[in-house]
């Protein structure tokens, strides 16, 4: 049985989504490069800035190899952006924290990102943003469900 022909515009919508995805990724790379980081380093810095960073949990959530996270941590440690110490009460655990240089780097990155958000997103009305949120949430839910079913 031949599947039904997609409604008009679906393929254009998919191409539009792909374009947005590509542009979003490229912009993240640009922002990271502007402060001499890779995207992976940026993600790790952001995570360390939150509480209780655990490399193994981060690797699982990011769906990447623990060795890749270790390599990224080593790069950040070597550059003096992150410091590590032994956890009190459990010598098997390590505590990662941003150094002053790491905090400055993350602050510069966030400032650049906020400027871009203001330039790109603020011109849209509250109604347009709400429609986008609703549509993209529904689309994301549909994609997750489709992935879960393995279809």
N, C-alpha and C positions, 0 to 999 in steps of 0.2 A: 504494500500500500504506500503510495506517495504522500509525503507530509503535505499539509495545507500550505499554500503560498502565503508568505508573511504579508501582513498588512503594509500598505504603502508607507514609506518613511522609516520603517524599522532599520533597514540597512544603513540609511543616512544617520539615524540616531546612534547606531553602534559605531559608525565611523567617527561621529562627533565625540562620543565617549572615549574612543581610543585616542583621538587627538588631545582631549583634555588630560587623559592619563599621561601621555607622552610629554606634554608641556609641563604638567605638574612635576613629573620626575626630573625633567631637565632643569626646572627652576630650583628644585631642592639641591641638585648637583651644583648649580651656580652659586647658590647661597653658601653651601658648604665650602666650595673652592675659594670663595671670597675671604674666608678666615683660615684657609689652608687646611681644611679637613676633608675627609671622604664622608659620604652619606652614612656609612657604617659607624665611623667615629662620632658623627653628630648624634646618631641614635643612642650610642652607648653613653655619651656625655649627658644627654637628656635623661636617660634612665638612672644614671648615677646621681644626678641632681635630685631625683625623687628619693624616697627612703628605701633602704634595705635592698640594694642591688645585689642580685645573685646571678652570676654569669650563666649557670646551667639553666635557670628559669628563663633568662633573657633569650638564650639560644633556642629553647623550645618555643617560646612565643614568636620569635622571629623566623622560626623554621630554618635555622642555619646550624652549621656544625659547631660544637663547643670549641673546637680548635680555632675556628675563624674568630670567635669572640675573644679567645685568649690572645690571639695575634693582634686584634684591635686594641685590647687592653694594654698589651706590651707597648704598642706604638704610642698610646696616650700617656703611659707611664714614662716612656723615654723622652717624650716632649715636655714633661712636667705639667701636664694638664690634669692628671689624676694622681692621687696618692693612695697607697694601700697599707693597711695595718692588720695585725692579728686581732680577731674579735676577743673581747673580754669574756671569759667563761668557757670558750670553746676554741682551742688553738687550731682546730681544723678549718675554721671559718675565717674568711678575709673580709675586711670592711673597706670598701672603696669610697672615696670622697673626691670632690673636685678641689683642686688647688686654687689659690687666688687667680692664677693665670687661666685655669680652666673655666672659672666663673666669668672672667672677663670675656673670654672667647665665646662662651654660650650667650652672654649678654649682648655682644656685638651681633651675633647670629640672629638672636631674637629681635633686636632692633631693626635689622634689615628685613626680616620676615614681616614684622608689624607694618613697616612702610609699604611693603608690597601688598599686604592685605588691605591696607587703607586705599591704595591706588586702584586695586582691582575689584575688591568686593564692596566697598562703601558706596559707589555710585548706584548700586542696585537698591531698589526700594525694599521695605520690610516685607511687602506682599510677594515680590519676586523671590526673595530669599526663602520665604516660608514655602512657596511652591517648589523651589529647588530642593529644599530639605525633605519635603514630603515625597517628591518623586524619587530622589536619590536613595532615600531610606527604603522605599518600597522596592526599588530596583535591586538594592543590596540584599534585602531580605529574600527576594526571588532568586538571586544568584547563589546565596548561601544554601537555600533549600534545594536548589537544583544540584549543587555540589554534594550536599549530604546524601541525596538519593543516588548519587553516582550516575546520573543520567547524562 
